[in-house]
Amino acid sequence: MKNVVVVGSQWGDEGKGKIVDWLSSQADIVVRFQGGHNAGHTLVIDGTTYKLRLLPSGIVRKDKISVIGNGVVIDPWALLDEIDEIRLKGIKVDEKNLIISESANLILPFHKEMDEIREDAAGKAKIGTTRRGIGPAYEDKIGRRSIRVMDLMSEKNLDHRLETVLTHHNAIRKGLGKKIFKKDKLKKDLFKIAPKILKFSQPVWKKINEFKSKNKKILFEGAQGILLDVDHGTYPFVTSSNTVASSAATGSGCGPDTINYVLGITKAYTTRVGEGPFPTELKDEIGEILGSRGKEFGTVTSRKRRCGWFDAVLVRQTIKISGINGIALTKLDVLDKLEEIKMCIAYTINGNKIDYLPAAVDDQLNVKPIYKIFKGWKSSTRGIKKFDKLPENAKIYIKELENFIQAKVSSISTSPEREDTILIENPFN
């Protein structure tokens, strides 16, 4: 059986929800392997809309097992709220269909406060985080002082772990002129919800090994996009985890040989939320048109996304970094009414032509795009399900895109509806 990793090939918001939903209908197991409740997937199934933040997309389907891996940081209260929300829509969530890694790290209230304190203090240098405590929680993980799911099992251990982490945080809070964070109420609040979290807790690495031995199809579901990867993205304007495909193995506890196919979700233009470099950004009428037609607002935060032309240089780069086998091209229909469409195929910096995005943020901010111009197709692609039925100029654009990024287009999405997809290659086959 093939196991598939789904990643965003741009800055996130590529339309992973629809593609992951389609793939999860074929998978037996769906695994979230990184990120937190700062990233959302919107699914529409039989007319019902589900907005998921921490729960894997498989949770809304019967007979699927959803797994939250050790690479995810979990706000336990946000998770329980999300479970309640999904149950109100008739979805069953219990120990049989949801597994949480005992090694997953928790996001606690002081993480969110620290996120807000830093962003407010940064002024123009702010990163543009979602202020949900994701970054500070990952910092504590790396600093070996975080609270993990397993720590909720013992009051004595939890007390010791909280003492350790708050010694660190309260020193920073004092330095910033903020009140110190009290331990006792937090410990009481955590112990109150501990049974609700612990009942889902298992050694995920062991469960995945069992699933593999039974030839189950596993879908690994990433959050955000590769350009937000803490190592390979537009640092420091990135998220706090590794969003590349190889993180699926680390963030769930399995070997890289578990991964058989990497699917990169790729929007037919480019968007970005928050601060940071964006070489093809459009601050004109075309940018507004893309945002309006594409409904470019965040699932979780409702923040307006910045919009621009397709950056083929960046996508080619993320394909190489993440070992992407094929891309799912989304939101093609948003381009339908444009007279002409541009694609970035190189950059210039200081008068020199380059074929990649450099690592230094100053260089990233100063590169200028070199465009190839295509004639628009000026007709609707919405709902088309066969490649041959696309307008000729749309086919030219897609083929040129495919050739430049050096990866095949495995599917094309022609509307938000799940059935409106041109399927060229099924990653699970």
N, C-alpha and C positions, 0 to 999 in steps of 0.2 A: 504494500500500500504506500502511496505517496503522502508525505507530510508537507504542508505548505505554510510558508511564512508570508504574511502580508505586511508591507511597510509603505509609508508615504514617501514618494521620491522627491518631494519639494519641501515646503515649510509646514506641512500638515494641511488639514482642511481640503484634501484632494477628493473627497467623496468616498472615503473608505467604507462608510456605513452600508451603502447599498451593495458593494462588492463583497464585503465580509458577510453580509446576510445571505447572499446567494451561495457563497462558499460554505457557510456554516450549515446550510441545509443539506450539504453532501457529507460534511465531516461528522465524526462521532464525538470528538473532543474539541473544545475551543479554549485556548489558553491566552490570557493576557500576561505579558512578560515584562513590561516596564511602564513607567509613568504613574500618574495618580488620577485624581478626579478633576484634573485641569484639562483633560482632553475628552471630547464627547463624540459619540456616534449616534446618528439619527437613523432609525429603521422604521419603515412603513410596511406593515404586514396586514393584509386583508383590511385595509383602510384604517388600521390603528397605528398611531405614531408612538414609538418608544424612543426616549432620549436616555441613552446609557452613558455613564461616566466611568464607573469602576467595573461594573459587571460585564463579562464577556458577551459578545453578541449571540452566542449560542443559547443564552439563558431564556430567550423568548420562544425557543423551539422545543417541542416535546422530544423526549428520548435522547437529548444531548447532555453531555456533562461539561460544565463550565469550570474553568480553573483560573484562580488568581495566583500567579507565580511569585516566587521570592524576590523578583526584580521590581515588583510593584510596591509603591508606598501607599498605605491605606489609612484614610481618615475613617475610623471605625463608626463614628456617628453618621457621616455622609453615606457610608456603605449601608448601614441599617435603614437610613431614610430611603435610599434607592431601592432596597429590597421591598420596603413597604409600598413604595410607589408602584413598583412592577406587579406586586401582588394585587393591588387595587384594580389592575387592568386584567386580572384573571390568570396571571402567570404563577405557576407553582415554583417556589424556591425552597429547597430543603437540602439535607445532607446528602441526598442521592444525586442531585444534579448540580451542586455547587461545592467546590473544594477550594480552601484558602491555604496557602503555604504557611506552615508554622514558623517559617523563617522570614516572612514578610515584615517589613518595618512599618511602624505606625506614625501617622501624622497627628500631632497633638496640638491643642489650642495655642501653645506658645510658639509653635512653628509658624502658624498663620500670622500671629502678631509680629514675629520677627520679619516675615516677608513684607508686611505692610510698613513696618518701621523703616526698613532698608529702602524700599521703593520711594517712600515719601522723602527720605533724607537725600536720595540720589539726585533729585531735580532733573536736569537735562540728561544726566548720565544714567537714568533709569533703564532697566532691561526690558520692561514691559511684561512682567510676570502676571499670572492670574491671581496673585495674592492669596493662594490657597495653602501655602506652607510646603509646597513640593520641594523647593530648593533647600530650605533649612532642614527638612527631614532627611534628604539624601546626604547633606553635610554631616549630620549626626551618625548616619549609617557608616560613612567613610571614617568618621572620627571614633568609631567603636564605642559610642555611648548611647545608641538609640534604644528604644523600646520595641521589641518584636512581639508578634502574636503569641509566641510561646511564653513570654514573660507574664502574660495575664493569668497563667495557671497558679502562680504562687504569690501570695500577698507579701511575704518576706522578700522574695526576689524582686517583685515590682517596686517595693519601697526603696530597695537598694539602687535599682536601675534609675528610678526617678531622681534620687538624690544625686547620682552621678551626672545625669544630663542637665539638671537644673543648676548645678554648680557652675557649669559652663555657660548656660544661657543667662543666668542672673548676673554673672560678672559683666557680660556684654550689655545687658539691660541697664545696669547701674552706670556704666560708662556713657550710655546714651541718655541718661537722665530719666529712665523709665522705672516704674515700680517693679520690684522683684516679683517673680511668679511663685505663688504658694503651692506647696506639694499636696497637702492633705485633702483638699477638695477634689483635685484631679485624680488622686489615687482612689477616692471613694467613687467618683463618677466612672472611672475605668473598671473598677471591680463590679459595679452595677451592671455594666453591659458585657462583661467578660464572657458569661455563659452563652450569650447570643452569638458571639464571634467564635469562641472556641469549639462550638459544636460543628463548625465547618472545617476546622483545622486538621490538616494531615501533612505528612511528608510528601510534598508534590513530586520530588525527584523519583521517589519510589513508585508513586502512582503512574507517572509517565512511563517508567520502565515496564510496568504491568500492561499498560495500554499498547505499548510497542510489541510486547510478546504475544498479544492477542490480535495483532495486525489491525488495530484501530486506526482510522484516518484522523490525524491531528492537524488542526488549524491553529497556527500561532498568530495572534492578533497584536500588532504594534499600535502605539499611539504617537501622535505628532508626525513629524517627517524627518528624513535623514539630514536635511539642512539645519535642523535644530539639535542634532546629536552633539553631546558635550565635547567629543573629540574631533568630529569631522564637520561640524556645522559652522555657522558664522559667529564664532566665539568672540566676545562673551554674550552675544545676543542669542542664546541657545537655552534649551531645557537642561535639566540636571541629571539626565540619564542617557544611556546609549540607545539610540533609536534605530540603529542599523540592524540588519537581519541576523547577524551573528549573536546579537544580544538575546535572541529567542532561546538559544541554548543555555547561556549563562543565567538568564532570568527565570528559567523554569527547572534547571537541573538535569539537562540531558546533553549528550555529546553532539558535536556538529554533524555527525553522520545521520542524525535524526532528521535533518532538514534535506528535503529532496527538490524543492522548487521554491524560488523566491519571486513573489509577485509584487511589482511596484505600482502603487496606485498613482496616477499621473493626470493632473488636470490639463485640459487643452490650452489653457493660458496659465498665468501664475498669480498666486495670492500670498499675502503674508499678514499675520496679526502681530501687533506690538512693534517694538523698535528694531533697528538694525538695518544692514545693507539690503538693497533690493535693486539690482542694476536695471531691470526692465520696467520699473514702476511707472505708471501713467497717472499724472496728476491733472488730467484734462477730461474732456467730455467722454472720450473712449473709456477711460478708467472708470468713470461713473456708470457708463452703460454696462460694462462687464460686471460691476458690483451689483447693479440693479437687476439685470437679467439672471445673474448667477445666484441671487439672494445670498450675498456674501456677508453673513453675520454669524458669529460663533455660536455653536450648539450650547455650550456651557455658559459663556460670558456675555453673549449677544454683542460682542465688540465688532465694529465694522472692520472688514478686512481691506487691506491695501491691494490694489489690482494692477496687473501689467501683462505685457506680452509673454508668450511662451519662451522660456529661457532654456534652449536646447543644450547650451554649454553646461549649465548646472545639472540638468537631468542626466546627461551623459556621465558627468562626474559622479553623481550619486549611484548610478548603475554600476560603475566600476567598484566603488567603495563597498557597496552592499551585495555585490554578486547577484544582481537582479537578472532573472531568466526571461521575464516578459513583463510588459506593462499593461495595465487596464486603463485605457484613456477615457477620462470622464468629462462631462459637461461640454461635449462637442457642440450641442445645440445652442449654447450661449453665444457662439460666434456666427450664428446663421445670417444675421442681417447686416453684417459689416461689409463695406465696400472693398476694403483690403485688410489683410491680416499679416502681421509681422512675426518673425521668429528670430531670436537672437542666436547667432552662429559663431560669434567670437567677441572679444573685448579689445579695447585699446586702453593703455595706461601709460601716461607720460610719453605719448607718441608711438608706443610700441604695441604691436598686435600680439595678443596671447590667447591660448585656447583652453584656459581653465580659470577657476576663481582662486586667486591667491589666498593664503592663510591669514595674512596680516589684515586687521580690520580697517586700517587706514587705506590700504590698497583696495579692499572690497568696496569701500565707500566711494572710491575715485575711479573705478573702472567704468568705461563707457561702452554700451552695447553696439555691436555691428549687426544690422538686421538683413535678413532676406525677406523680400516682400512677395506676398501671394495675393492673387485675386480672390476676393470673397465669393461665396457660392450663392448668396442672396436668395436662398430658398430653404425651406424647413427640413431639418434632419430629424426632428423630434419623432420618436417612436419607430424609426427605421430599425429593422432587425437583420438585414442582410447587407454586407459590404457593397455588393454590386448595385444596390438601390440608392446608394449615397450620390449626391451631386458630384460631377466630375472634379470640380475644383476642391471639394472636400477630400476626395480620394487622393488628389495630388498632394494636398497639405499633409495628410496622414502618412503617406508613403515617404515624403521628404523628411518628416519628423522621425519616422522609424529608421531611415537610413542614417540620419545624423547622430541619433543617440546610441546607435549600434545595439539595439535590442528590439525584439519583435513586439508588435502590438498584439496582445492575446485576446483583448476584448475592447469594445467601444461602447460607452454609455451614451444614449441619445435622449434621455430624460431622467428625472428622479425615480421614475417607476422601475421596479425590479425587472419586469419583463421586457422593458425597452433597452435591450442590450444586443449588440452584434457579437456573438461568440465565435472566436477564431480558434482558440485553443483552451481546453479545460485543464487547469494546473493539476487537478487530482488524477487525470488520466495518464 
